[in-house]
């Protein structure tokens, strides 16, 4: 069935889902009216190499990013889905 992990930090909700044989996904949603900066791979224990598969306000689909070099910034009311191995 896989594993799921949930974390909330103020207005930021994050959860991951990973099943054997499939990529993992991290969903992060900023419910607040202030920008949030988060190091997802440290907080959620995911690999630092990820791919943006969805962003609610920007077109970053399939963009590879290295979370060990930069924290991820979510503006107010934005959401992102990251894929990892």
Steps between C-alpha positions, in 0.01 A plus 500: 500500500789738558582760757354841573638776722332827600654813650356841579709808572274798565307565178709251301358149457732235353446134433684226316385176343736225383419145389755237403568500125355849448637851537427687820310826516510794736205739506549837672225758542541847647163590652629828641527854374881515541782348297653184650844353437556133578770239460265216410762230475623565855156536659329216312799268449480490121795500257638842411465434125136554401289597203219758509197326348243764596498857628175685558619840375808446283592280207784285634376161389776239482768743617775317690624676813755428771351574841839469672611822332185706547198494724168511317292819516120494490318829475164545676233247398733307270544125472766278346536128426853359487593155369798302631651152470 
